[in-house]
Amino acid sequence: MDKEGLIEKVETLAKGFHERSAEVDRLAVFPHENFKELKESGYLTWTIPKKFGGLGLNLYEFLQMQERIARGDGPTALSVGWHLGSLLELAENETWEEETFAQLCEKVVTEQALINRAATERGTGSPTRGGRPETEAEFKNEQWTINGRKAFTSMAEALDYSLVTAVIAGTEKKGIFLVDHRKKGVSVEETWDSASMKGTRSDDLVLENVKLPSDALVEEEGDLTAPAAPKAWLLHIPACYLGIATAARDYAVEFANNYQPNSLPGPIKEVAEVQMKIGEIELELFQGRELLYSVANRWISEPEKRPEMGNDLAAVKHVVTNMAVRVVDLSMRIVGARSLSQSNPLERYYRDVRSGLHNPPMDDMVIKNLAKSAFSHQQVLQNQR
């Protein structure tokens, strides 16, 4: 199927997700029906390399699909983004043994297995801040034993496998372990009570004396074969919130086009102030979309520059997620007080886009690192004089 066909398929899926999104949010349940349709469509395999049975979508194409899914349902997009993005990163970086990665891809292709990375812990905060994991893996008698608890594990109840970050006992090294959720000792504790992105069901993953084979260690910190490139796959985060913001824009424009209070001779789209707000929304979306996709395109077209793109990727996340908050706010100002009604989708979009501010990397770290980069650049210039 060509790219246009894939986009058409995704947009059809998104329409169905949108019809269920209000109920998923109201009940705060995982959207199992959405994921059933994603699996039936083969969507879980699209970032897997062609040689392993997938479609081999690149970063740019992946983000295009994710943005469209998010227009239908943000929590579904953010959730499946972790799965597809993790596979894309592994495909690009080739940090695993090829046979091990091929086996994981086979599980996704043939069984529609669902995976996610489990790295965050309440005691350490976001992994991007460098905290030492409290989850520990001990190697004894030719097997690993893992104990710990991971917070904010999106899709926890639906996952088949997790890539769990743990400290290797007796060392200061961290490892990534492929954990089959059917293993004894793996459980999920329902802790997700967030006001936004309810459908991600980002509950706690609990690991109690989980026994794993020796080859379950699939990545190890300090491995000289690990690439230096930043994690561009995390752009699925701003792509998701861009999609939600676009959905808010669509609702506001439709409302302005149709709503006519009896105090006006025509719909409110003819009011100068409403036109001004719609124009501001369009400008925000234009800037966010251009920034997201131009950086994604550069990641693909200039692979030799990837090690230097960390600040660029972080800046995209910062700009687009904050843009999404402003777009939803402007949309609500157009619609007025009824946008706060629980029956109005803008109320849900308003809560959901706030989550983007707390996905990694955090705003303060982005700004701080940009400042450090500016000072470093200035120092280089001084040294050249």
C-alpha positions as CSV (number, residue, x, y, z in Angstrom):
1,M,0.0,0.0,0.0
2,D,1.4,3.5,-0.9
3,K,1.7,6.4,1.5
4,E,-1.6,7.9,0.6
5,G,-3.3,4.6,1.2
6,L,-1.8,4.4,4.6
7,I,-2.9,7.9,5.5
8,E,-6.4,7.1,4.3
9,K,-6.5,3.9,6.5
10,V,-5.3,5.9,9.5
11,E,-7.8,8.6,9.1
12,T,-10.6,6.0,8.9
13,L,-9.3,4.5,12.2
14,A,-9.1,7.9,13.8
15,K,-12.8,8.6,13.0
16,G,-13.8,5.5,14.9
17,F,-11.6,6.4,17.8
18,H,-13.1,9.9,18.0
19,E,-16.6,8.4,18.3
20,R,-15.4,6.4,21.4
21,S,-13.1,9.0,22.9
22,A,-15.7,10.7,25.2
23,E,-16.7,7.4,26.7
24,V,-13.1,6.2,27.2
25,D,-12.4,9.5,29.0
26,R,-15.5,9.4,31.1
27,L,-15.0,5.8,32.2
28,A,-11.2,6.3,32.5
29,V,-10.6,2.9,30.8
30,F,-8.0,1.6,28.3
31,P,-9.4,1.8,24.7
32,H,-9.2,-1.9,24.0
33,E,-11.5,-1.6,21.0
34,N,-9.2,1.0,19.5
35,F,-6.2,-1.3,19.9
36,K,-8.1,-4.2,18.5
37,E,-8.7,-2.2,15.3
38,L,-5.0,-1.1,15.3
39,K,-3.9,-4.7,15.5
40,E,-6.3,-5.8,12.8
41,S,-5.0,-3.0,10.5
42,G,-1.4,-4.1,11.1
43,Y,-0.6,-0.6,12.4
44,L,1.6,-2.1,15.2
45,T,4.1,-3.3,12.6
46,W,4.5,-0.2,10.5
47,T,7.8,1.0,11.9
48,I,9.4,-2.5,11.8
49,P,11.9,-2.8,9.0
50,K,10.6,-4.5,5.8
51,K,13.1,-7.3,6.2
52,F,11.5,-8.3,9.4
53,G,7.9,-8.1,8.1
54,G,7.0,-4.4,8.7
55,L,6.5,-1.4,6.5
56,G,9.7,0.3,7.5
57,L,8.2,3.8,8.0
58,N,10.8,6.4,8.7
59,L,10.5,9.1,11.4
60,Y,8.7,11.7,9.2
61,E,6.1,9.1,8.1
62,F,5.6,7.8,11.6
63,L,4.9,11.3,12.9
64,Q,2.4,11.9,10.1
65,M,0.4,8.8,11.1
66,Q,0.6,9.6,14.8
67,E,-0.7,13.2,14.3
68,R,-3.7,11.9,12.5
69,I,-4.4,9.2,15.1
70,A,-4.3,11.9,17.8
71,R,-6.9,14.0,16.0
72,G,-9.3,11.1,16.7
73,D,-8.1,10.2,20.2
74,G,-5.1,11.6,22.0
75,P,-4.6,8.8,24.6
76,T,-4.7,6.1,21.9
77,A,-2.1,8.0,19.8
78,L,0.3,8.7,22.7
79,S,0.0,5.0,23.9
80,V,0.7,3.4,20.5
81,G,3.4,6.0,19.9
82,W,5.5,4.4,22.6
83,H,5.2,1.0,21.0
84,L,5.9,2.2,17.4
85,G,8.6,4.6,18.5
86,S,10.5,2.1,20.5
87,L,10.6,-0.2,17.5
88,L,11.7,2.6,15.2
89,E,14.5,3.5,17.6
90,L,15.7,-0.1,17.7
91,A,15.6,-0.3,14.0
92,E,17.6,2.9,13.5
93,N,20.2,2.3,16.1
94,E,20.8,-1.4,15.7
95,T,21.9,-1.7,19.3
96,W,20.5,-5.2,19.8
97,E,21.8,-8.5,18.4
98,E,20.0,-8.8,15.0
99,E,18.6,-12.2,15.9
100,T,17.1,-10.9,19.2
101,F,15.5,-7.9,17.4
102,A,14.2,-10.2,14.7
103,Q,12.6,-12.4,17.3
104,L,10.8,-9.4,18.9
105,C,9.7,-8.2,15.5
106,E,8.3,-11.6,14.7
107,K,6.2,-11.5,17.9
108,V,4.7,-8.1,16.8
109,V,4.1,-9.2,13.2
110,T,2.6,-12.6,13.9
111,E,1.1,-12.1,17.4
112,Q,0.5,-8.4,17.3
113,A,2.4,-8.2,20.5
114,L,2.3,-4.8,22.3
115,I,5.5,-3.4,23.9
116,N,6.6,-0.3,25.8
117,R,9.6,1.0,27.6
118,A,9.3,1.0,31.4
119,A,11.8,3.4,32.8
120,T,10.1,6.0,35.1
121,E,10.0,5.5,38.9
122,R,8.4,7.7,41.5
123,G,11.6,7.8,43.5
124,T,13.7,9.0,40.6
125,G,11.3,11.1,38.5
126,S,11.7,11.3,34.7
127,P,14.7,9.2,33.4
128,T,15.8,12.3,31.4
129,R,16.9,13.9,34.7
130,G,19.4,11.2,35.3
131,G,18.1,9.5,38.4
132,R,19.4,6.1,39.4
133,P,16.7,3.4,39.0
134,E,15.7,1.6,42.2
135,T,14.6,-1.4,40.2
136,E,17.4,-4.0,40.4
137,A,18.4,-7.0,38.3
138,E,20.6,-9.8,39.8
139,F,22.3,-12.4,37.8
140,K,22.6,-15.8,39.6
141,N,22.4,-19.4,38.5
142,E,22.4,-18.4,34.9
143,Q,19.3,-16.3,35.1
144,W,18.2,-12.8,36.0
145,T,15.9,-11.9,38.9
146,I,14.3,-8.5,38.8
147,N,12.6,-6.6,41.6
148,G,11.1,-3.1,41.4
149,R,8.2,-0.9,40.4
150,K,7.8,1.3,37.4
151,A,5.4,4.3,37.3
152,F,3.5,5.8,34.4
153,T,3.6,2.7,32.3
154,S,1.3,3.5,29.5
155,M,-0.9,0.6,28.3
156,A,0.2,-1.4,31.3
157,E,-2.8,-3.7,31.4
158,A,-2.6,-4.4,27.7
159,L,1.2,-4.9,27.3
160,D,2.7,-8.2,26.2
161,Y,6.3,-7.1,26.8
162,S,8.2,-4.3,28.5
163,L,11.7,-3.0,28.1
164,V,12.5,-2.5,31.8
165,T,15.4,-0.3,32.9
166,A,17.2,-1.7,36.0
167,V,20.5,-1.4,37.8
168,I,22.6,-4.5,37.5
169,A,23.3,-5.7,41.0
170,G,26.8,-5.2,42.3
171,T,27.6,-2.6,39.6
172,E,26.7,1.0,38.7
173,K,25.6,-0.1,35.3
174,K,22.0,0.1,34.0
175,G,20.5,-2.5,31.8
176,I,17.4,-2.8,29.6
177,F,15.6,-6.2,30.1
178,L,13.0,-7.6,27.8
179,V,10.2,-8.8,30.2
180,D,7.4,-11.0,29.1
181,H,4.3,-10.0,31.1
182,R,3.2,-13.6,31.3
183,K,6.1,-14.3,33.7
184,K,5.3,-15.0,37.3
185,G,5.8,-12.0,39.5
186,V,4.7,-9.4,36.8
187,S,1.6,-7.5,37.8
188,V,-0.1,-4.2,37.3
189,E,-1.4,-2.0,40.1
190,E,-4.1,0.5,39.2
191,T,-2.6,3.9,40.2
192,W,-3.5,6.0,37.2
193,D,-5.9,8.7,38.5
194,S,-4.8,11.5,36.2
195,A,-7.3,14.2,35.1
196,S,-5.9,14.0,31.6
197,M,-4.9,11.3,29.1
198,K,-7.1,8.9,31.1
199,G,-7.2,6.3,28.3
200,T,-3.5,5.7,28.4
201,R,-4.0,3.8,31.7
202,S,-0.4,4.6,32.8
203,D,-0.6,2.4,35.8
204,D,2.3,0.9,37.9
205,L,4.2,-2.1,36.6
206,V,5.2,-4.3,39.6
207,L,8.1,-6.8,39.3
208,E,8.5,-9.2,42.2
209,N,11.2,-11.8,41.9
210,V,10.7,-12.1,38.2
211,K,12.9,-14.8,36.7
212,L,14.3,-14.1,33.2
213,P,16.7,-16.0,31.0
214,S,20.3,-14.9,30.6
215,D,19.6,-13.3,27.2
216,A,16.8,-11.0,28.6
217,L,19.5,-8.3,29.0
218,V,19.1,-6.7,25.6
219,E,20.9,-3.4,26.2
220,E,23.6,-2.3,28.7
221,E,24.7,1.2,29.6
222,G,28.2,1.8,28.5
223,D,28.0,-0.5,25.5
224,L,30.5,0.8,23.0
225,T,28.2,-0.1,20.1
226,A,25.5,2.2,21.4
227,P,24.9,5.2,19.1
228,A,25.4,8.7,20.3
229,A,22.4,10.0,18.5
230,P,19.6,11.6,20.5
231,K,16.1,10.0,20.7
232,A,14.3,11.5,17.7
233,W,11.5,8.9,18.1
234,L,10.3,10.9,21.1
235,L,8.9,13.4,18.6
236,H,5.8,11.3,18.7
237,I,5.0,13.2,21.8
238,P,4.7,16.7,20.1
239,A,3.0,15.0,17.1
240,C,0.3,13.7,19.4
241,Y,-0.4,17.1,21.0
242,L,-0.3,18.8,17.6
243,G,-3.0,16.3,16.6
244,I,-5.1,17.2,19.6
245,A,-4.7,20.9,19.0
246,T,-5.8,20.5,15.4
247,A,-8.9,18.7,16.6
248,A,-9.6,21.6,18.9
249,R,-9.2,24.0,15.9
250,D,-11.5,22.0,13.8
251,Y,-14.2,22.1,16.5
252,A,-13.8,25.8,17.0
253,V,-14.0,26.6,13.3
254,E,-17.1,24.5,12.9
255,F,-18.7,26.1,15.9
256,A,-17.9,29.6,14.6
257,N,-19.3,28.7,11.2
258,N,-22.6,27.5,12.6
259,Y,-23.3,29.3,15.8
260,Q,-25.5,32.4,15.4
261,P,-26.8,34.1,18.6
262,N,-30.0,36.1,18.1
263,S,-28.1,39.3,18.8
264,L,-26.2,38.9,15.5
265,P,-27.3,39.0,11.9
266,G,-25.1,36.0,11.0
267,P,-22.8,33.3,12.5
268,I,-20.0,34.4,14.8
269,K,-17.4,33.7,12.1
270,E,-18.3,37.2,10.8
271,V,-17.2,38.8,14.1
272,A,-13.8,40.4,13.8
273,E,-12.6,39.2,17.2
274,V,-13.4,35.6,16.3
275,Q,-11.6,35.9,13.0
276,M,-8.6,37.3,14.8
277,K,-8.5,34.2,17.2
278,I,-8.9,31.8,14.3
279,G,-6.1,33.5,12.5
280,E,-3.9,33.2,15.7
281,I,-4.7,29.5,15.9
282,E,-3.7,29.0,12.3
283,L,-0.5,30.8,12.8
284,E,0.3,28.7,15.9
285,L,-0.4,25.4,14.1
286,F,1.6,26.5,11.1
287,Q,4.6,27.3,13.2
288,G,4.4,24.1,15.2
289,R,3.8,21.8,12.2
290,E,6.6,23.4,10.2
291,L,9.1,23.1,13.1
292,L,8.1,19.4,13.8
293,Y,8.4,18.2,10.3
294,S,11.4,20.2,9.2
295,V,13.4,18.8,12.1
296,A,12.1,15.3,11.4
297,N,13.1,15.7,7.8
298,R,16.6,16.8,8.7
299,W,16.9,13.8,11.0
300,I,16.3,11.6,7.9
301,S,18.2,13.6,5.3
302,E,21.3,14.5,7.3
303,P,22.0,11.4,9.5
304,E,25.6,12.5,10.0
305,K,24.3,15.5,12.1
306,R,22.1,13.4,14.4
307,P,24.6,13.5,17.3
308,E,24.3,17.3,17.3
309,M,20.5,17.4,17.2
310,G,19.6,16.9,20.8
311,N,18.7,20.5,21.5
312,D,16.8,20.8,18.3
313,L,14.6,17.8,19.2
314,A,14.0,19.1,22.7
315,A,13.1,22.5,21.4
316,V,10.5,21.0,19.0
317,K,8.9,19.2,22.0
318,H,8.9,22.4,24.0
319,V,7.5,24.6,21.3
320,V,4.8,22.3,20.0
321,T,3.4,21.2,23.3
322,N,3.1,24.8,24.6
323,M,1.6,25.7,21.2
324,A,-1.0,23.0,21.7
325,V,-2.0,24.5,25.0
326,R,-2.4,28.0,23.5
327,V,-4.4,26.6,20.6
328,V,-6.9,24.8,22.8
329,D,-7.2,27.9,25.0
330,L,-8.0,30.1,22.0
331,S,-10.5,27.6,20.7
332,M,-12.3,27.6,24.1
333,R,-12.4,31.4,24.0
334,I,-14.2,31.2,20.7
335,V,-16.7,28.7,21.9
336,G,-17.2,30.3,25.3
337,A,-18.5,28.9,28.6
338,R,-20.0,25.8,26.9
339,S,-16.5,24.6,26.2
340,L,-16.2,23.8,29.9
341,S,-19.1,21.4,29.7
342,Q,-18.2,17.8,30.2
343,S,-20.2,17.0,27.0
344,N,-18.0,19.3,25.0
345,P,-14.8,17.8,23.4
346,L,-12.9,21.0,24.1
347,E,-13.1,20.3,27.8
348,R,-11.3,17.0,27.2
349,Y,-8.8,18.5,24.8
350,Y,-8.0,21.2,27.5
351,R,-7.2,18.5,30.0
352,D,-5.3,16.3,27.6
353,V,-2.9,18.9,26.2
354,R,-1.7,19.8,29.7
355,S,-0.1,16.3,29.8
356,G,2.3,17.3,27.1
357,L,4.0,19.8,29.4
358,H,5.0,16.9,31.7
359,N,6.2,14.4,29.1
360,P,10.0,14.4,28.6
361,P,12.0,16.5,28.2
362,M,10.7,19.0,30.7
363,D,10.5,22.7,29.8
364,D,13.1,23.9,32.3
365,M,15.6,21.4,31.1
366,V,15.1,22.4,27.5
367,I,15.6,26.1,28.2
368,K,18.6,25.4,30.5
369,N,20.3,23.2,27.9
370,L,19.7,25.8,25.1
371,A,21.4,28.4,27.3
372,K,24.3,26.2,28.0
373,S,24.7,25.5,24.3
374,A,24.7,29.3,23.6
375,F,27.4,29.9,26.2
376,S,29.5,27.0,24.8
377,H,29.2,28.4,21.3
378,Q,30.3,31.8,22.5
379,Q,33.3,30.2,24.3
380,V,34.3,28.5,21.0
381,L,34.2,31.8,19.2
382,Q,36.3,33.5,21.8
383,N,38.9,30.7,21.6
384,Q,39.1,31.1,17.8
385,R,39.9,34.8,18.1
